[in-house]
Amino acid sequence: MTNQQANPDALSPEEVMRYSRHIIMPQVGPQGQRKLRNAKVLVVGAGGLGGPVALYLALAGVGTIGITEFDTVDLSNLQRQILHHTSDIGRPKLQSAKDTIASHNPHVNVVGHPMPITSDNAMDIIPQYDIVVNGADNFATRYLVNDACYLAGKTLVDGAILLFDGQATVYKPGSGCYRCLYPDPPPPGLVPSCAEAGVLGAITGLVGSIQATEVFKQILGIGNSLVNRLLLIDALTMEFRTMKVRRDPSCPLCGDNPTVTELIDYDAFCGAPPLVMPNGELVGVGGHH
């Protein structure tokens, strides 16, 4: 009888070799590597931020990675979206993402959710996972994912990018949320999207790697996380600043007297037009850096 048969939770010899640089770290070790294998993480979007996040989660051996994605690969994506290749243009991003992840680590279970995350499906999808990583590039999705994670009691690792700038933080229920920082969305058109203003390709890898690192710290229970801290990155000056973020007692979601107790119409809340699917169908929120 092999060691793995005697203990089905034990790492196989192939896993021990694959993750050897983790296992020799006292902060990880074999027990931590098994925690990674047993973890379930949802990545919202397989774009600029979701790509490096999903890739590093897979390389690290996170056992189940969910990805919500409805778009197809476009030539303009390839400047920053590392899950996709020139030969993938026109393919569903979800399929391209699965193929790339499998080529790096075939032991990872990638669960595809081939649709935008909306008020109708968020509470079906998010509760299946331990941690959620937000890679959305529009305010409607950001508020939706924030609200759904809080209502489902899930940790949210949030990130955003534009031009040369990036930011990242972690929201845990009871320790503040996106609405504590931004109670109201900006007026439509005030803040440009990456498609309108542009984004340096490498900043997606920088912020995505930070998000992935925060996921690992949450799974392993190590270090000081970005809970109650907002990390601000200016890649032009290469300056990193940290702001304290506190739970707002008057927050409509996580405050003392909440008024948001279920998911709402986030397109209407943000004054955003409904999303058009590749097949021409109109749906709710969506979009990823």
Contacts in CASP RR format, 6 or more apart in sequence:
PFRMAT RR
TARGET T0000
AUTHOR 0000-0000-0000
METHOD contacts of the structure
MODEL  1
MTNQQANPDALSPEEVMRYSRHIIMPQVGPQGQRKLRNAKVLVVGAGGLG
GPVALYLALAGVGTIGITEFDTVDLSNLQRQILHHTSDIGRPKLQSAKDT
IASHNPHVNVVGHPMPITSDNAMDIIPQYDIVVNGADNFATRYLVNDACY
LAGKTLVDGAILLFDGQATVYKPGSGCYRCLYPDPPPPGLVPSCAEAGVL
GAITGLVGSIQATEVFKQILGIGNSLVNRLLLIDALTMEFRTMKVRRDPS
CPLCGDNPTVTELIDYDAFCGAPPLVMPNGELVGVGGHH
3 10 0 8 1.000
4 10 0 8 1.000
4 11 0 8 1.000
4 12 0 8 1.000
9 34 0 8 1.000
11 19 0 8 1.000
11 23 0 8 1.000
11 30 0 8 1.000
11 33 0 8 1.000
11 34 0 8 1.000
11 37 0 8 1.000
15 33 0 8 1.000
15 37 0 8 1.000
15 107 0 8 1.000
16 23 0 8 1.000
16 30 0 8 1.000
18 61 0 8 1.000
18 105 0 8 1.000
18 107 0 8 1.000
19 33 0 8 1.000
19 60 0 8 1.000
19 61 0 8 1.000
22 28 0 8 1.000
22 29 0 8 1.000
22 32 0 8 1.000
22 33 0 8 1.000
22 36 0 8 1.000
22 60 0 8 1.000
23 29 0 8 1.000
23 30 0 8 1.000
23 33 0 8 1.000
27 220 0 8 1.000
27 222 0 8 1.000
27 223 0 8 1.000
28 36 0 8 1.000
28 220 0 8 1.000
32 219 0 8 1.000
32 220 0 8 1.000
33 61 0 8 1.000
35 219 0 8 1.000
35 220 0 8 1.000
36 60 0 8 1.000
36 61 0 8 1.000
36 62 0 8 1.000
36 63 0 8 1.000
36 216 0 8 1.000
36 219 0 8 1.000
36 220 0 8 1.000
37 61 0 8 1.000
37 62 0 8 1.000
37 63 0 8 1.000
38 63 0 8 1.000
39 62 0 8 1.000
39 63 0 8 1.000
39 64 0 8 1.000
39 130 0 8 1.000
39 131 0 8 1.000
39 219 0 8 1.000
40 63 0 8 1.000
40 64 0 8 1.000
40 65 0 8 1.000
40 66 0 8 1.000
40 128 0 8 1.000
40 129 0 8 1.000
40 130 0 8 1.000
40 131 0 8 1.000
41 57 0 8 1.000
41 62 0 8 1.000
41 64 0 8 1.000
41 65 0 8 1.000
41 66 0 8 1.000
41 129 0 8 1.000
41 130 0 8 1.000
41 131 0 8 1.000
41 132 0 8 1.000
41 133 0 8 1.000
41 215 0 8 1.000
41 219 0 8 1.000
42 65 0 8 1.000
42 66 0 8 1.000
42 67 0 8 1.000
42 68 0 8 1.000
42 125 0 8 1.000
42 126 0 8 1.000
42 128 0 8 1.000
42 129 0 8 1.000
42 131 0 8 1.000
42 132 0 8 1.000
42 133 0 8 1.000
43 50 0 8 1.000
43 51 0 8 1.000
43 53 0 8 1.000
43 54 0 8 1.000
43 57 0 8 1.000
43 65 0 8 1.000
43 66 0 8 1.000
43 67 0 8 1.000
43 68 0 8 1.000
43 133 0 8 1.000
43 135 0 8 1.000
44 50 0 8 1.000
44 68 0 8 1.000
44 117 0 8 1.000
44 132 0 8 1.000
44 133 0 8 1.000
44 134 0 8 1.000
44 135 0 8 1.000
44 136 0 8 1.000
44 141 0 8 1.000
44 145 0 8 1.000
44 288 0 8 1.000
45 51 0 8 1.000
45 67 0 8 1.000
45 68 0 8 1.000
45 69 0 8 1.000
45 93 0 8 1.000
45 135 0 8 1.000
45 136 0 8 1.000
45 287 0 8 1.000
45 288 0 8 1.000
46 54 0 8 1.000
46 67 0 8 1.000
46 69 0 8 1.000
46 81 0 8 1.000
46 83 0 8 1.000
46 84 0 8 1.000
46 93 0 8 1.000
46 94 0 8 1.000
46 96 0 8 1.000
46 97 0 8 1.000
46 288 0 8 1.000
47 69 0 8 1.000
47 77 0 8 1.000
47 80 0 8 1.000
47 81 0 8 1.000
47 83 0 8 1.000
47 93 0 8 1.000
47 135 0 8 1.000
47 204 0 8 1.000
47 288 0 8 1.000
47 289 0 8 1.000
48 77 0 8 1.000
48 80 0 8 1.000
48 81 0 8 1.000
48 82 0 8 1.000
48 135 0 8 1.000
48 161 0 8 1.000
48 201 0 8 1.000
48 204 0 8 1.000
48 205 0 8 1.000
48 208 0 8 1.000
48 288 0 8 1.000
48 289 0 8 1.000
49 133 0 8 1.000
49 134 0 8 1.000
49 135 0 8 1.000
49 159 0 8 1.000
49 161 0 8 1.000
49 204 0 8 1.000
49 205 0 8 1.000
49 207 0 8 1.000
49 208 0 8 1.000
49 211 0 8 1.000
49 288 0 8 1.000
49 289 0 8 1.000
50 67 0 8 1.000
50 83 0 8 1.000
50 133 0 8 1.000
50 135 0 8 1.000
50 208 0 8 1.000
50 211 0 8 1.000
50 288 0 8 1.000
50 289 0 8 1.000
51 81 0 8 1.000
51 82 0 8 1.000
51 83 0 8 1.000
51 97 0 8 1.000
51 204 0 8 1.000
51 208 0 8 1.000
52 82 0 8 1.000
52 204 0 8 1.000
52 205 0 8 1.000
52 208 0 8 1.000
52 209 0 8 1.000
52 212 0 8 1.000
53 133 0 8 1.000
53 135 0 8 1.000
53 208 0 8 1.000
53 211 0 8 1.000
53 212 0 8 1.000
53 215 0 8 1.000
54 65 0 8 1.000
54 67 0 8 1.000
54 83 0 8 1.000
54 97 0 8 1.000
54 101 0 8 1.000
54 110 0 8 1.000
55 82 0 8 1.000
55 83 0 8 1.000
55 100 0 8 1.000
55 101 0 8 1.000
55 104 0 8 1.000
56 208 0 8 1.000
56 209 0 8 1.000
56 212 0 8 1.000
57 65 0 8 1.000
57 108 0 8 1.000
57 212 0 8 1.000
57 215 0 8 1.000
58 65 0 8 1.000
58 101 0 8 1.000
58 104 0 8 1.000
58 105 0 8 1.000
58 108 0 8 1.000
58 110 0 8 1.000
59 104 0 8 1.000
59 105 0 8 1.000
60 212 0 8 1.000
60 216 0 8 1.000
61 105 0 8 1.000
61 107 0 8 1.000
61 108 0 8 1.000
62 108 0 8 1.000
62 215 0 8 1.000
62 219 0 8 1.000
63 107 0 8 1.000
63 108 0 8 1.000
63 109 0 8 1.000
64 108 0 8 1.000
64 109 0 8 1.000
64 111 0 8 1.000
64 129 0 8 1.000
65 101 0 8 1.000
65 108 0 8 1.000
65 109 0 8 1.000
65 110 0 8 1.000
65 111 0 8 1.000
66 110 0 8 1.000
66 111 0 8 1.000
66 112 0 8 1.000
66 113 0 8 1.000
66 129 0 8 1.000
67 94 0 8 1.000
67 97 0 8 1.000
67 98 0 8 1.000
67 110 0 8 1.000
67 111 0 8 1.000
67 112 0 8 1.000
67 113 0 8 1.000
68 112 0 8 1.000
68 113 0 8 1.000
68 115 0 8 1.000
68 116 0 8 1.000
68 117 0 8 1.000
68 125 0 8 1.000
69 92 0 8 1.000
69 93 0 8 1.000
69 94 0 8 1.000
69 97 0 8 1.000
69 112 0 8 1.000
69 113 0 8 1.000
69 114 0 8 1.000
69 288 0 8 1.000
70 94 0 8 1.000
70 114 0 8 1.000
70 115 0 8 1.000
70 116 0 8 1.000
70 277 0 8 1.000
70 278 0 8 1.000
70 286 0 8 1.000
71 92 0 8 1.000
71 93 0 8 1.000
71 278 0 8 1.000
71 287 0 8 1.000
71 288 0 8 1.000
72 90 0 8 1.000
72 91 0 8 1.000
72 92 0 8 1.000
72 93 0 8 1.000
72 278 0 8 1.000
73 81 0 8 1.000
73 84 0 8 1.000
73 88 0 8 1.000
73 89 0 8 1.000
73 90 0 8 1.000
73 91 0 8 1.000
73 92 0 8 1.000
73 93 0 8 1.000
73 96 0 8 1.000
74 89 0 8 1.000
74 90 0 8 1.000
75 89 0 8 1.000
77 84 0 8 1.000
77 93 0 8 1.000
78 84 0 8 1.000
78 85 0 8 1.000
78 86 0 8 1.000
78 89 0 8 1.000
79 201 0 8 1.000
80 199 0 8 1.000
80 201 0 8 1.000
80 202 0 8 1.000
80 204 0 8 1.000
80 205 0 8 1.000
80 289 0 8 1.000
81 93 0 8 1.000
81 204 0 8 1.000
82 205 0 8 1.000
83 93 0 8 1.000
83 96 0 8 1.000
83 97 0 8 1.000
83 100 0 8 1.000
83 101 0 8 1.000
84 93 0 8 1.000
84 96 0 8 1.000
84 97 0 8 1.000
84 100 0 8 1.000
85 96 0 8 1.000
85 100 0 8 1.000
88 96 0 8 1.000
88 99 0 8 1.000
92 114 0 8 1.000
94 112 0 8 1.000
94 114 0 8 1.000
97 110 0 8 1.000
98 110 0 8 1.000
98 112 0 8 1.000
101 108 0 8 1.000
101 110 0 8 1.000
102 108 0 8 1.000
102 110 0 8 1.000
111 128 0 8 1.000
113 121 0 8 1.000
113 125 0 8 1.000
115 121 0 8 1.000
115 283 0 8 1.000
116 141 0 8 1.000
116 275 0 8 1.000
116 277 0 8 1.000
116 283 0 8 1.000
116 284 0 8 1.000
116 285 0 8 1.000
116 286 0 8 1.000
116 287 0 8 1.000
117 125 0 8 1.000
117 141 0 8 1.000
117 144 0 8 1.000
117 145 0 8 1.000
117 148 0 8 1.000
117 285 0 8 1.000
117 286 0 8 1.000
118 144 0 8 1.000
118 283 0 8 1.000
118 284 0 8 1.000
118 285 0 8 1.000
119 144 0 8 1.000
119 263 0 8 1.000
119 264 0 8 1.000
119 265 0 8 1.000
119 266 0 8 1.000
119 284 0 8 1.000
122 144 0 8 1.000
122 145 0 8 1.000
122 148 0 8 1.000
122 263 0 8 1.000
123 148 0 8 1.000
123 151 0 8 1.000
123 152 0 8 1.000
123 263 0 8 1.000
126 132 0 8 1.000
126 145 0 8 1.000
126 148 0 8 1.000
126 149 0 8 1.000
126 152 0 8 1.000
126 154 0 8 1.000
127 152 0 8 1.000
127 154 0 8 1.000
129 154 0 8 1.000
130 154 0 8 1.000
130 155 0 8 1.000
130 219 0 8 1.000
131 154 0 8 1.000
131 155 0 8 1.000
131 156 0 8 1.000
131 157 0 8 1.000
131 215 0 8 1.000
131 218 0 8 1.000
131 219 0 8 1.000
132 145 0 8 1.000
132 149 0 8 1.000
132 154 0 8 1.000
132 155 0 8 1.000
132 156 0 8 1.000
132 157 0 8 1.000
133 156 0 8 1.000
133 157 0 8 1.000
133 211 0 8 1.000
133 212 0 8 1.000
133 215 0 8 1.000
134 141 0 8 1.000
134 142 0 8 1.000
134 145 0 8 1.000
134 146 0 8 1.000
134 156 0 8 1.000
134 157 0 8 1.000
134 158 0 8 1.000
134 159 0 8 1.000
135 159 0 8 1.000
135 288 0 8 1.000
135 289 0 8 1.000
136 142 0 8 1.000
136 145 0 8 1.000
136 285 0 8 1.000
136 286 0 8 1.000
136 287 0 8 1.000
136 288 0 8 1.000
136 289 0 8 1.000
137 160 0 8 1.000
137 193 0 8 1.000
137 194 0 8 1.000
137 287 0 8 1.000
137 288 0 8 1.000
137 289 0 8 1.000
138 193 0 8 1.000
138 270 0 8 1.000
138 272 0 8 1.000
138 285 0 8 1.000
138 286 0 8 1.000
138 287 0 8 1.000
139 185 0 8 1.000
139 186 0 8 1.000
139 191 0 8 1.000
139 270 0 8 1.000
139 272 0 8 1.000
140 185 0 8 1.000
140 266 0 8 1.000
140 267 0 8 1.000
140 269 0 8 1.000
140 270 0 8 1.000
140 271 0 8 1.000
140 272 0 8 1.000
140 284 0 8 1.000
140 285 0 8 1.000
140 286 0 8 1.000
141 266 0 8 1.000
141 285 0 8 1.000
141 286 0 8 1.000
141 287 0 8 1.000
142 158 0 8 1.000
142 160 0 8 1.000
142 178 0 8 1.000
143 178 0 8 1.000
143 179 0 8 1.000
143 185 0 8 1.000
143 266 0 8 1.000
143 269 0 8 1.000
143 270 0 8 1.000
144 263 0 8 1.000
144 266 0 8 1.000
144 285 0 8 1.000
145 156 0 8 1.000
146 156 0 8 1.000
146 158 0 8 1.000
146 171 0 8 1.000
146 177 0 8 1.000
146 178 0 8 1.000
146 179 0 8 1.000
146 253 0 8 1.000
147 177 0 8 1.000
147 179 0 8 1.000
147 253 0 8 1.000
147 260 0 8 1.000
147 263 0 8 1.000
147 264 0 8 1.000
148 263 0 8 1.000
149 155 0 8 1.000
149 156 0 8 1.000
149 171 0 8 1.000
149 173 0 8 1.000
149 177 0 8 1.000
150 156 0 8 1.000
150 171 0 8 1.000
150 173 0 8 1.000
150 177 0 8 1.000
150 253 0 8 1.000
150 254 0 8 1.000
151 261 0 8 1.000
151 262 0 8 1.000
151 263 0 8 1.000
153 173 0 8 1.000
154 173 0 8 1.000
155 170 0 8 1.000
155 171 0 8 1.000
155 172 0 8 1.000
155 173 0 8 1.000
155 218 0 8 1.000
156 170 0 8 1.000
156 171 0 8 1.000
156 172 0 8 1.000
156 177 0 8 1.000
156 178 0 8 1.000
157 168 0 8 1.000
157 170 0 8 1.000
157 211 0 8 1.000
157 214 0 8 1.000
157 215 0 8 1.000
157 218 0 8 1.000
157 226 0 8 1.000
158 168 0 8 1.000
158 169 0 8 1.000
158 170 0 8 1.000
158 171 0 8 1.000
158 178 0 8 1.000
158 211 0 8 1.000
159 166 0 8 1.000
159 167 0 8 1.000
159 168 0 8 1.000
159 169 0 8 1.000
159 207 0 8 1.000
159 208 0 8 1.000
159 211 0 8 1.000
160 166 0 8 1.000
160 167 0 8 1.000
160 168 0 8 1.000
160 207 0 8 1.000
160 289 0 8 1.000
161 167 0 8 1.000
161 194 0 8 1.000
161 199 0 8 1.000
161 203 0 8 1.000
161 204 0 8 1.000
161 207 0 8 1.000
161 289 0 8 1.000
162 191 0 8 1.000
162 192 0 8 1.000
162 194 0 8 1.000
162 197 0 8 1.000
162 198 0 8 1.000
162 199 0 8 1.000
163 197 0 8 1.000
163 198 0 8 1.000
163 199 0 8 1.000
163 200 0 8 1.000
164 200 0 8 1.000
164 203 0 8 1.000
164 234 0 8 1.000
164 235 0 8 1.000
164 236 0 8 1.000
165 203 0 8 1.000
165 232 0 8 1.000
165 233 0 8 1.000
165 234 0 8 1.000
165 235 0 8 1.000
166 203 0 8 1.000
166 206 0 8 1.000
166 207 0 8 1.000
166 232 0 8 1.000
166 233 0 8 1.000
166 234 0 8 1.000
166 235 0 8 1.000
167 207 0 8 1.000
167 230 0 8 1.000
167 231 0 8 1.000
167 232 0 8 1.000
167 233 0 8 1.000
168 207 0 8 1.000
168 208 0 8 1.000
168 210 0 8 1.000
168 211 0 8 1.000
168 214 0 8 1.000
168 226 0 8 1.000
168 230 0 8 1.000
168 231 0 8 1.000
168 233 0 8 1.000
169 181 0 8 1.000
169 226 0 8 1.000
169 227 0 8 1.000
169 229 0 8 1.000
169 230 0 8 1.000
169 231 0 8 1.000
169 245 0 8 1.000
170 214 0 8 1.000
170 218 0 8 1.000
170 225 0 8 1.000
170 226 0 8 1.000
170 227 0 8 1.000
171 177 0 8 1.000
171 178 0 8 1.000
171 227 0 8 1.000
172 227 0 8 1.000
173 254 0 8 1.000
174 247 0 8 1.000
174 254 0 8 1.000
175 227 0 8 1.000
175 228 0 8 1.000
175 247 0 8 1.000
176 228 0 8 1.000
176 245 0 8 1.000
176 246 0 8 1.000
176 247 0 8 1.000
176 248 0 8 1.000
176 251 0 8 1.000
176 254 0 8 1.000
177 247 0 8 1.000
177 251 0 8 1.000
177 253 0 8 1.000
177 254 0 8 1.000
179 248 0 8 1.000
179 251 0 8 1.000
179 252 0 8 1.000
179 253 0 8 1.000
179 254 0 8 1.000
179 260 0 8 1.000
180 245 0 8 1.000
180 246 0 8 1.000
180 247 0 8 1.000
180 248 0 8 1.000
180 251 0 8 1.000
180 254 0 8 1.000
181 230 0 8 1.000
181 245 0 8 1.000
183 248 0 8 1.000
183 251 0 8 1.000
183 252 0 8 1.000
185 269 0 8 1.000
185 270 0 8 1.000
185 271 0 8 1.000
188 270 0 8 1.000
188 271 0 8 1.000
188 272 0 8 1.000
192 198 0 8 1.000
194 289 0 8 1.000
199 289 0 8 1.000
200 235 0 8 1.000
202 235 0 8 1.000
203 233 0 8 1.000
203 235 0 8 1.000
204 289 0 8 1.000
206 233 0 8 1.000
206 235 0 8 1.000
207 233 0 8 1.000
210 231 0 8 1.000
214 225 0 8 1.000
214 226 0 8 1.000
217 223 0 8 1.000
217 225 0 8 1.000
218 225 0 8 1.000
228 244 0 8 1.000
228 245 0 8 1.000
228 246 0 8 1.000
228 247 0 8 1.000
229 242 0 8 1.000
229 243 0 8 1.000
229 244 0 8 1.000
229 245 0 8 1.000
230 242 0 8 1.000
230 243 0 8 1.000
230 244 0 8 1.000
230 245 0 8 1.000
231 240 0 8 1.000
231 241 0 8 1.000
231 242 0 8 1.000
232 240 0 8 1.000
232 241 0 8 1.000
232 242 0 8 1.000
232 243 0 8 1.000
233 239 0 8 1.000
233 240 0 8 1.000
234 240 0 8 1.000
234 241 0 8 1.000
247 254 0 8 1.000
247 255 0 8 1.000
248 254 0 8 1.000
248 255 0 8 1.000
249 255 0 8 1.000
249 256 0 8 1.000
250 256 0 8 1.000
250 257 0 8 1.000
251 258 0 8 1.000
252 258 0 8 1.000
252 259 0 8 1.000
252 260 0 8 1.000
253 260 0 8 1.000
266 272 0 8 1.000
266 284 0 8 1.000
266 285 0 8 1.000
267 273 0 8 1.000
267 274 0 8 1.000
267 284 0 8 1.000
267 285 0 8 1.000
272 285 0 8 1.000
274 282 0 8 1.000
274 283 0 8 1.000
274 284 0 8 1.000
275 282 0 8 1.000
275 283 0 8 1.000
275 284 0 8 1.000
275 285 0 8 1.000
275 286 0 8 1.000
275 287 0 8 1.000
276 282 0 8 1.000
277 283 0 8 1.000
END
